Amino acid sequence: MEKPIKMGIVPTMAGIEEEFVSISVKRLRKRQMSNFFLCLMVSQGVPMIYMGDEYGHTKGGNNNTYCHDNQMNYFHWDKKE
């Protein structure tokens, strides 16, 4: 049996998710992220990739973090593979 990973409360397009997320859900999210990058690269035009997109960095639903000088905008080098 897979041990759930503590993720905190995560807002998504489907609403608020549970506090614990299984490893299979994390694998699915990583695969979906790879597929979205593939779609972005083969689509027409200039791809727009923001800092942190390559490892799934989230800003917690805040779309304007310009004035935040904290962990929300920092690049997390420990999460980069």
Buried (B, 14 or more C-beta within 10 A) or exposed (E): EEEBEEEEEEEEEEEEBEEEBBEEBBEEEEEEBEEEBEEEEEEEEEEEEEEBBEBEBEEEEEEEEEEEEEEEBEEEEEEEE
